[in-house]
Amino acid sequence: MIKKNCFPLLVLMIVGSLTLSCNRKRYSDIPRIEFVSLEKIANSISFDDKGILTFYFEDGDGDIGIDTSTPDSLLTDDDYNLFIIYYEKQNGQFKQVIPSMTMNARIPPLSYSIPESIDGTIDIEIYINNFASPYDTVKFDFYITDITKHKSNIASTGEVIIKKH
């Protein structure tokens, strides 16, 4: 038998536990990514220099994003949160190459509210052509970091053939 003055407390405990279960994180606080596509951007100069990288992401605390107001000329490694590893196919084998300009990018903040699990796809413009190289087949590995510097898994694109001239 439940006493009358205990009933509101019991209801509050049940509602509270339901609320807590609804706000549980669906994902880890460490971001996870999956490659979706890389689409070359057509230009009028007859060579490929940029592309749109699309990838899926999940993050348990929603802290993906970085301030993008800093001018490109003043950027340091801490100003990037999408890190790209560039490979060229040389003599039939992919070899990691460090291009003269960075291919890393900045993802702006995706969540401005209380920490919560988020997921979705990101489309971001990246450079795909190392103009100092004669090789026309490339691929990319990439990963992201969140505001607390958690590093995601590494995802990979397939081969991309680029127009050099």
Backbone torsions as a table, in degrees:
resi	resn	phi	psi	omega
1	MET	NA	131.3	-178.2
2	ILE	-98.5	129.3	176.8
3	LYS	-69.6	148.3	-177.0
4	LYS	-59.5	-40.7	-176.8
5	ASN	-76.6	-10.6	175.6
6	CYS	-88.3	-21.0	-176.1
7	PHE	-59.3	-46.6	178.2
8	PRO	-59.8	-36.6	178.9
9	LEU	-65.4	-42.1	178.6
10	LEU	-62.9	-44.7	178.2
11	VAL	-62.0	-43.4	179.9
12	LEU	-62.2	-40.1	178.8
13	MET	-65.0	-41.6	179.7
14	ILE	-66.3	-47.3	179.3
15	VAL	-62.7	-40.6	178.7
16	GLY	-62.4	-42.2	179.6
17	SER	-69.3	-33.6	175.8
18	LEU	-66.6	-40.7	179.0
19	THR	-63.5	-44.2	179.1
20	LEU	-63.4	-38.8	-179.4
21	SER	-69.5	-29.4	178.3
22	CYS	-73.3	-25.3	-177.3
23	ASN	-97.1	8.7	178.4
24	ARG	-62.4	146.2	178.2
25	LYS	-71.6	135.5	178.9
26	ARG	-87.7	-20.4	-174.1
27	TYR	-130.1	166.5	174.7
28	SER	-69.2	155.6	173.8
29	ASP	-71.0	-13.5	175.3
30	ILE	-88.4	120.8	-176.8
31	PRO	-60.3	150.9	174.6
32	ARG	-128.4	138.4	-178.5
33	ILE	-131.2	156.7	174.2
34	GLU	-139.6	135.3	176.2
35	PHE	-67.1	136.3	175.8
36	VAL	-112.2	-56.6	-178.9
37	SER	-163.1	163.6	171.6
38	LEU	-136.7	112.1	-176.9
39	GLU	-110.7	123.3	178.1
40	LYS	-68.3	143.8	177.2
41	ILE	-95.0	122.8	179.0
42	ALA	-70.9	139.5	173.9
43	ASN	-131.3	170.2	-175.1
44	SER	-89.6	0.2	-176.0
45	ILE	-93.5	-4.4	177.1
46	SER	76.0	23.5	168.3
47	PHE	-138.2	160.0	-180.0
48	ASP	-94.4	128.9	175.0
49	ASP	-126.1	-25.5	-178.4
50	LYS	-132.8	163.6	175.8
51	GLY	-150.3	167.0	174.8
52	ILE	-104.7	112.8	176.1
53	LEU	-89.3	125.6	177.4
54	THR	-117.3	128.5	176.9
55	PHE	-144.1	153.7	177.2
56	TYR	-89.5	145.7	177.9
57	PHE	-138.8	156.8	171.5
58	GLU	-138.7	141.7	175.9
59	ASP	-151.3	127.7	-174.3
60	GLY	-70.9	-28.1	-179.4
61	ASP	-113.7	5.7	171.5
62	GLY	65.2	22.7	-176.0
63	ASP	-100.1	45.3	175.8
64	ILE	-93.2	133.5	177.4
65	GLY	136.8	156.5	-179.6
66	ILE	-148.5	151.0	179.2
67	ASP	-60.1	125.4	-178.9
68	THR	-106.6	15.8	-178.0
69	SER	-84.2	-14.8	179.1
70	THR	-68.6	129.8	178.2
71	PRO	-61.6	145.8	-177.9
72	ASP	-53.4	-36.2	-176.9
73	SER	-67.1	-16.4	-177.7
74	LEU	-107.7	7.9	-174.6
75	LEU	-73.1	145.0	170.4
76	THR	-119.6	176.4	178.8
77	ASP	-58.6	-28.6	179.4
78	ASP	-72.0	-11.9	-178.8
79	ASP	-91.6	4.9	178.1
80	TYR	-113.4	151.0	174.0
81	ASN	-135.5	2.8	170.1
82	LEU	-121.0	114.7	-175.4
83	PHE	-109.1	129.6	-173.0
84	ILE	-119.5	129.2	176.6
85	ILE	-106.4	122.7	-170.8
86	TYR	-101.2	132.5	178.1
87	TYR	-125.9	143.2	173.1
88	GLU	-118.3	144.2	175.5
89	LYS	-85.1	110.5	-179.0
90	GLN	-120.4	120.1	-179.5
91	ASN	54.0	41.9	175.2
92	GLY	83.2	-3.9	-179.0
93	GLN	-123.5	140.9	175.9
94	PHE	-78.3	131.3	-179.7
95	LYS	-126.3	132.5	176.9
96	GLN	-68.6	134.2	-179.1
97	VAL	-129.4	140.0	175.1
98	ILE	-98.8	104.0	-179.0
99	PRO	-67.2	161.7	-179.4
100	SER	-67.7	-27.5	175.9
101	MET	-115.9	149.4	-177.7
102	THR	-67.2	146.6	173.9
103	MET	-107.9	1.4	177.2
104	ASN	-65.7	161.7	-176.2
105	ALA	-143.2	173.2	180.0
106	ARG	-119.2	128.2	174.3
107	ILE	-99.7	122.9	179.5
108	PRO	-69.0	164.3	179.4
109	PRO	-54.5	136.5	-178.2
110	LEU	-102.6	-18.1	-177.2
111	SER	-140.0	131.2	-178.9
112	TYR	-114.8	5.3	-175.5
113	SER	-105.3	-160.5	178.3
114	ILE	-63.5	152.0	179.9
115	PRO	-56.8	129.4	177.8
116	GLU	-155.4	159.4	177.9
117	SER	-64.9	134.1	175.7
118	ILE	-133.6	154.8	174.2
119	ASP	-152.8	167.1	179.2
120	GLY	157.1	-164.4	176.1
121	THR	-118.0	150.0	177.4
122	ILE	-119.9	130.5	171.3
123	ASP	-109.2	122.1	-179.0
124	ILE	-139.8	137.7	-179.3
125	GLU	-79.6	130.0	178.9
126	ILE	-132.7	158.3	171.6
127	TYR	-78.8	138.8	-178.3
128	ILE	-122.5	-5.4	-173.5
129	ASN	-117.7	126.1	171.7
130	ASN	-94.1	99.4	-173.9
131	PHE	-65.2	-18.7	179.2
132	ALA	-81.7	-1.9	-175.6
133	SER	-115.1	144.2	176.7
134	PRO	-85.3	-7.7	-173.9
135	TYR	-78.5	138.9	-174.1
136	ASP	-111.1	2.9	177.7
137	THR	-118.6	122.3	-175.3
138	VAL	-132.5	168.3	169.7
139	LYS	-152.5	166.5	-176.3
140	PHE	-135.5	139.7	163.2
141	ASP	-104.3	149.3	179.4
142	PHE	-153.2	156.9	175.9
143	TYR	-151.1	164.5	178.1
144	ILE	-122.0	160.6	170.2
145	THR	-124.5	151.3	177.3
146	ASP	-99.0	-176.1	-175.6
147	ILE	-60.5	-36.0	179.2
148	THR	-85.9	12.6	175.7
149	LYS	69.0	22.1	169.9
150	HIS	-69.3	132.1	-178.7
151	LYS	-98.8	131.3	178.3
152	SER	-75.0	177.2	169.2
153	ASN	-65.8	168.4	177.2
154	ILE	-99.2	129.1	176.4
155	ALA	-110.5	160.0	-177.1
156	SER	-131.4	145.5	172.2
157	THR	-88.6	171.2	169.2
158	GLY	-85.9	-173.7	176.4
159	GLU	-63.9	141.7	176.5
160	VAL	-127.9	124.5	177.2
161	ILE	-98.0	125.1	-176.8
162	ILE	-114.6	147.5	173.6
163	LYS	-80.3	127.2	-176.7
164	LYS	-92.2	-32.1	-177.3
165	HIS	-135.0	NA	NA
